[in-house]
Amino acid sequence: MVDLKGQYASIKDQIQNSLDEIMETSAFINGPEVQKFQKELEEYLDVKHVIPCANGTDALQIAMMGLGLQPGDEVITADFTFAATVEVIAVLQLTPVLVDVYPNTFNINTDAIRNAITPKTKAIVPVHLFGQCANMEEILEIASEHNLYVIEDNAQAIGANYSFKNGSKKKAGTIGHVGATSFFPSKNLGAFGDGGAIFTNDDDLAHTLRGVVNHGMYERYYHDVVGVNSRLDSMQAAVLRAKLPNLNTYNKARQEAARKYNKVFQDCKHVEIPQVETNQSCNKDLGICSTCDCHVFHQYSLKITNGKRDALAKHLAELQIPHGIYYPIPLHNQKAYKDSRYNEADFPVTNELVKEVISLPMHTELTNDQIEFITTTVIDFLNN
Ligand SMILES: *Cc1c(COP(=O)(O)O)cnc(C)c1O
């Protein structure tokens, strides 16, 4: 699904030099590399504060702790996402409220958000799934009408831009009150291990978050708030510093691969290609915008509409073509998150998507030959 080795070859010297230096100086935790990475990411994202932490799941949890959410508060999020999003809500004894998504973008449905709001609702967690932002303009409107926090799960869309109706743009993860991302190796900006970060433009919240990640300490051995231990280590920061200047190029390579896939699949009758939400500045070519980075293709996910998704997955496995099913079970049907408040009729789209989606290899090193082999295999299978 990903080719991390190929990407490494191009930045190997830089990474090895930094790692050598870290070992020489032994500044393994919170060393200069972490601080430099933080500043560089703040600049890249055009956000006031980046708070590095240990992984994307922690980033979400720490964001919720920093906002002071309390047990019993309801948090609305998407039924169709990785479990980490809902897990942290439950861990903090907040009440997850799962809602359906849109069939075209796979992102949280804003009408469903409105319908789920109660007097206990305190926050919305949009997930920018597969590399494309949720409908943030409307989510911000809902949040301001109902006085809710917006916590962006940006684990899959780092570097993506979101365009507002007035033409202004913001980077994914910097639009709501707080954003959380992951540097898991296979994400668009991946470390050589675990890593994560929280973003915010709010000075007070940033101060709180910096304490929460560090045992609630603002002054050594004075614990003012309940915190956690969640750190990005210097070696991961060094890897991320080497990759960050290439992130836009990496994302362009993903878009290019998506365009090549689309070219083949757009006319295939049993397949629906991923839809990129259009805005006025989009310049689409084969369904992919090449001008505004509105989709950074963490995953390239097709919908197989003739009921043969599982058979296709089996066929690809036999030919050793990597593929993924993100996600096979709606969160509202997972044992850990079942709740009598949920009604199957409220999740028509997620219930359909879990049967139709399949993700094909997507990374920065895909060759034309690989894409041709993959697409030919899929088309031949579906047409037979
Ligand atoms: C990867 C991911 C996370 C969690 O990130 P980790 O760094 O693995 O903890 C959270 N949400 C989504 C949508 C993800 O894809």
The ligand as an SDF file (V2000), in Angstrom:
LIG
                    3D

 15 15  0  0  0  0  0  0  0  0999 V2000
   -4.1790    7.2650   11.8250 C   0  0  0  0  0  0  0  0  0  0  0  0
   -5.3950    7.9090   12.3460 C   0  0  0  0  0  0  0  0  0  0  0  0
   -5.5270    8.3020   13.6900 C   0  0  0  0  0  0  0  0  0  0  0  0
   -4.5600    7.8960   14.7720 C   0  0  0  0  0  0  0  0  0  0  0  0
   -3.2500    8.1750   14.5750 O   0  0  0  0  0  0  0  0  0  0  0  0
   -2.1110    7.3250   15.3620 P   0  0  0  0  0  0  0  0  0  0  0  0
   -0.9010    8.1650   15.1730 O   0  0  0  0  0  0  0  0  0  0  0  0
   -2.0270    6.0120   14.7240 O   0  0  0  0  0  0  0  0  0  0  0  0
   -2.5150    7.2690   16.7890 O   0  0  0  0  0  0  0  0  0  0  0  0
   -6.6650    8.9940   14.0740 C   0  0  0  0  0  0  0  0  0  0  0  0
   -7.6250    9.2830   13.1990 N   0  0  0  0  0  0  0  0  0  0  0  0
   -7.5650    8.9060   11.8990 C   0  0  0  0  0  0  0  0  0  0  0  0
   -8.6880    9.2650   10.9780 C   0  0  0  0  0  0  0  0  0  0  0  0
   -6.4590    8.2040   11.4350 C   0  0  0  0  0  0  0  0  0  0  0  0
   -6.4060    7.8210   10.1550 O   0  0  0  0  0  0  0  0  0  0  0  0
  1  2  1  0
  2  3  1  0
  2 14  2  0
  3  4  1  0
  3 10  2  0
  4  5  1  0
  5  6  1  0
  6  7  2  0
  6  8  1  0
  6  9  1  0
 10 11  1  0
 11 12  2  0
 12 13  1  0
 12 14  1  0
 14 15  1  0
M  END
$$$$
